[in-house]
Amino acid sequence: MSYFAMGYWVLGLSVIVSAAGALVGFTCIKESTKSVTAKFRTVWLAAAAVSIGGIGTWLAVFVSMLGLRGPGGATFRYDVPRMLGAAVLAVLAVFAGLVFLGRTLQVPRLLGCALAMGGGLGLMLYVGMDAVQARGSVETQWLPALGSIAVLIGIATATLWFVLHRWPASAMVGAALVFGLATIGAHYLWLSGLDVRIDQRGAVPDGEDLFTFLVPMFVIGMLSLAIPITAVLVAPDRRTAGPAPAPARAVEPEPSR
């Protein structure tokens, strides 16, 4: 099976997409710590979950799938409802991890949230890879799959620990790049366990061609990153509540002479 049938640029693009989603997500989480109200904080965390889970994980994973070809150059079809379901799982997994994490480092809570987030992303990969259909059979070997889930839990642990601290922009860019490389690495580890057997006598599977489905999803995903970026620039609650200003002292009139 070939993983780079369209060239290695697909690998580079998937890492860039993942890093871009993670960077925007980290920025949204940073802004959430400045929010005065719980409502605004939840909105920021939801935007972060879409950026990290939806763009940085789900979309990046399926961008890398553009180069996947079966034995003999066979192409695949993809079940759209399962792919969309995998996107929802990715967003919910990241959102759950961020919401229950809190604002201070508590190791038991960090590990629990990392397990939920990483396990949810692993479930996303399972559902997403279950959407792959071929003229024959596609089966998953569980040892690479379990290894991939372990890596995702490690990524989730490092990500949640990272967002609990304040970092300069350069550190956030570096962390986003590491996130992208690790996430795509976990995906290829899962792909190494796919056992594809092509049977030309079998019926052509239902589903959509990945390129036809992914192009509009890619455009929508990239445009959606503009929403939190714009919100960061014009956020109405950029400053946290501080002490109330002292009331102005009334100026007493001078006594007449």
Secondary structure, 3 states (H helix, E strand, C coil): CECCCCCCHHHHHHHHHHHHHHHHHHHHHHHHCCCCCHHHHHHHHHHHHHHHHHHHHHHHHHHHHHHCECHHHCCCEECHHHHHHHHHHHHHHHHHHHHHHCCCCCHHHHHHHHHHHHHHHHHHHHHHHHCEECCEEEEECHHHHHHHHHHHHHHHHHHHHHHCCCCCHHHHHHHHHHHHHHHHHHHHHHHCCEEEEECCCCCCCCCECHHHHHHHHHHHHHHHCHHHHHHHHHCCCCCCCCCCCCCCCCCCCCCCC
